[in-house]
Amino acid sequence: MAGNTYFERIEDIFEKVETKLEDLPDDLDIRTAEGVINVTFGNGVVFVFSRQPPTEQLWLATPGGGFHYQWDGAQEVWRDTKTGESFHQVLVSELAQHVGLALDW
């Protein structure tokens, strides 16, 4: 991965999230401002992705709850601080459950 600082990693994952979401077959509204991505899906469900520089975390809020991710340098993946699940696994699962969309990641 290009770079290894928190800001480079968070920028990279935010770009990937936006690209992947824009490819979904849904009429979604993506708004980005000050380190936050608000995504409103066609069915009205909202997902919020946010940067947390003080703790160097990535946060995700969905109807299923709030998830906090810390970078796992050994496996180069964002991991849930409680369950250890990867950010990708949870995002794919939450999209399927709340929006009915399959995300290929």
Summary of the structure (lengths in Angstrom):
residues: 105
radius of gyration: 13.1
end to end distance: 16.2
largest distance: 37.6
contacts: 271
relative contact order: 0.15
helix: 28%
strand: 34%
